Every structure is written in structure tokens, then in C-alpha cells.
């Protein structure tokens, strides 16, 4: 049980980084970006490409994060914003983001093929904190996730940018009338979300060992489940949801079968939508019209 709990913490760490990025971007921009998982994969491939010229190891996390930030900003500026300016509804934007995800995934497959790739990182020694099992590299990924989430908490709670982001997420019209440059805040939200997305993409590939063009997309359901469980648009809810989903899926893999990990995420998502569609922390999901 403790070994399974350790696996759950590892999964939850990657999931938390991804889910916080996903939910913050939606909270500020009101765009449910279902291309998120494929941006994660693209970021992993960017890190892999640079590893071929000697830029690898733990630098891969930074490379993936920077690529994700720039790619997400470009998607918003050149594609999503023109649709929004034309009055596209939430449903239309969902279709657009699904299309972007499919295009991204197919472009990656056209460029890299259908083979599996890996980012080289020595796992290090095996350690057993509190009866759980981690390699040194896995423990580092957990610590990176904790550091990112603590830094994000500091950003939201203590800086002017964080306060402006929270104000824009809560009521963009009021924020604009109060003198906040909501366009700038939206662009920064896309960059921050993209950085966390790229970071999660590389962390995922380091955790599982290998990846292909569909790896990030396969994690989209657990990411959405974590975001919905916590309350879409609420970063602290996403952290809580990621912890629950990560541990639940790993226990399902141990007790039942690894093939049921995604089924558990689906089950949690469906039950939550039936029982409390606005999530555990509900205020932003309700105002964004994704919950009754």
C-alpha cells in the first residue's frame, strides 16, 4: 500500500503541475483549451530535439517550459483571440481547441514518426522514505512540482500580477474598469499556463521513460478530471484534485489492473459532474458558465 501511495504521489506531482496550468488559463481567459495535452507533447519533443545537441538532463524541464510558454502565447495571439473577437461561444472555442490538438498531434507524428523516444536522465539510487519507493530522479520531480506550486501560490497571493490575475478571473469587466490591462494579463496567463504545461510534459516523459506523439493527449482526461474535481478555474482546487486523481488511479492500477487507470479518472469525472458539477471550490466555475 505504501509503495502504491508513492506511485500515486509521483503521478499526482506531474498531474498537479498540468492541472494548475490548465485551470489557471481557463480561469483568466474563459477558453477551455483541449489542445493542452498535445502542447505538453510538443514541449517534450522540443526538449528532446535540443538534447541531441547536448542540452539535456534537468535543463530539459526548463526548455520544455519555455517552449510551452511561447507556443501557448502564439496559439492565443494568432488563433484563439481572432475567434474570440468574432464572438465565438464557449462551445465553438472547444471545437477550435480540439482541432488544434489534432493538428498538433498529427504534425508531430508527421515530423517524428510513430516511434517512441526518451529523454536521458539517470534515475539514481533507490530510496525508501516512510516505506515508499522513489528513485532520486522521481523524488526530484516531486520536489520540482512542490516548488512550482509554492512559487505559484506566492505569485497569486503576494504580487500585483497575481492579484490582477485573480481579479480578471473573477470579473474581467470590473477588472478592466478598475484600470487593469486585461489584455496583458490574459497574455501573461497564457504564458504562465504554457510554461506549466511544457514543464508537465517533460516531467511526464521523465516519469514514464518514453513518449510518442500521443502521450500528452492521453493525459488530458486525468487533467480535466483533476480540474473539475477541484473546481474549474481554481488553482488550489486543481492541486487538491490532482492529488486525489493521482492516488486513486495508482491504487486502481494496483488493486484491479493498470488498464483501468483512465477508467477511474473517467469515473471520478462523471460522478463529480453528477453530484457537484461546479467542483469542490466552485466560485469561478459557476461564473464561467461551465457549471449550473
C-alpha positions, 0 to 999 in steps of 0.5 A, spaced: 500 500 500 505 504 501 509 503 495 502 504 491 501 511 495 508 513 492 506 511 485 500 515 486 504 521 489 509 521 483 503 521 478 499 526 482 506 531 482 506 531 474 498 531 474 498 537 479 503 541 475 498 540 468 492 541 472 494 548 475 496 550 468 490 548 465 485 551 470 489 557 471 488 559 463 481 557 463 480 561 469 483 568 466 481 567 459 474 563 459 477 558 453 477 551 455 483 549 451 483 541 449 489 542 445 493 542 452 495 535 452 498 535 445 502 542 447 505 538 453 507 533 447 510 538 443 514 541 449 517 534 450 519 533 443 522 540 443 526 538 449 528 532 446 530 535 439 535 540 443 538 534 447 541 531 441 545 537 441 547 536 448 542 540 452 539 535 456 538 532 463 534 537 468 535 543 463 530 539 459 524 541 464 526 548 463 526 548 455 520 544 455 517 550 459 519 555 455 517 552 449 510 551 452 510 558 454 511 561 447 507 556 443 501 557 448 502 565 447 502 564 439 496 559 439 492 565 443 495 571 439 494 568 432 488 563 433 484 563 439 483 571 440 481 572 432 475 567 434 474 570 440 473 577 437 468 574 432 464 572 438 465 565 438 461 561 444 464 557 449 462 551 445 465 553 438 472 555 442 472 547 444 471 545 437 477 550 435 481 547 441 480 540 439 482 541 432 488 544 434 490 538 438 489 534 432 493 538 428 498 538 433 498 531 434 498 529 427 504 534 425 508 531 430 507 524 428 508 527 421 515 530 423 517 524 428 514 518 426 510 513 430 516 511 434 517 512 441 523 516 444 526 518 451 529 523 454 536 521 458 536 522 465 539 517 470 534 515 475 539 514 481 539 510 487 533 507 490 530 510 496 525 508 501 522 514 505 516 512 510 516 505 506 515 508 499 519 507 493 522 513 489 528 513 485 532 520 486 530 522 479 522 521 481 523 524 488 526 530 484 520 531 480 516 531 486 520 536 489 520 540 482 512 540 482 512 542 490 516 548 488 512 550 482 506 550 486 509 554 492 512 559 487 505 559 484 501 560 490 506 566 492 505 569 485 497 569 486 497 571 493 503 576 494 504 580 487 500 585 483 500 580 477 497 575 481 492 579 484 490 582 477 490 575 475 485 573 480 481 579 479 480 578 471 478 571 473 473 573 477 470 579 473 474 581 467 469 587 466 470 590 473 477 588 472 478 592 466 474 598 469 478 598 475 484 600 470 487 593 469 490 591 462 486 585 461 489 584 455 496 583 458 494 579 463 490 574 459 497 574 455 501 573 461 496 567 463 497 564 457 504 564 458 504 562 465 499 556 463 504 554 457 510 554 461 506 549 466 504 545 461 511 544 457 514 543 464 508 537 465 510 534 459 517 533 460 516 531 467 511 526 464 516 523 459 521 523 465 516 519 469 514 514 464 521 513 460 518 514 453 513 518 449 510 518 442 506 523 439 500 521 443 502 521 450 500 528 452 493 527 449 492 521 453 493 525 459 488 530 458 482 526 461 486 525 468 487 533 467 480 535 466 478 530 471 483 533 476 480 540 474 473 539 475 474 535 481 477 541 484 473 546 481 474 549 474 478 555 474 481 554 481 488 553 482 488 550 489 482 546 487 486 543 481 492 541 486 487 538 491 484 534 485 490 532 482 492 529 488 486 525 489 486 523 481 493 521 482 492 516 488 486 513 486 488 511 479 495 508 482 491 504 487 486 502 481 492 500 477 494 496 483 488 493 486 484 491 479 489 492 473 493 498 470 488 498 464 483 501 468 487 507 470 483 512 465 477 508 467 477 511 474 479 518 472 473 517 467 469 515 473 471 520 478 469 525 472 462 523 471 460 522 478 463 529 480 459 532 474 453 528 477 453 530 484 457 537 484 458 539 477 461 546 479 467 542 483 469 542 490 471 550 490 466 552 485 466 560 485 469 561 478 466 555 475 459 557 476 461 564 473 464 561 467 458 558 465 461 551 465 457 549 471 449 550 473 
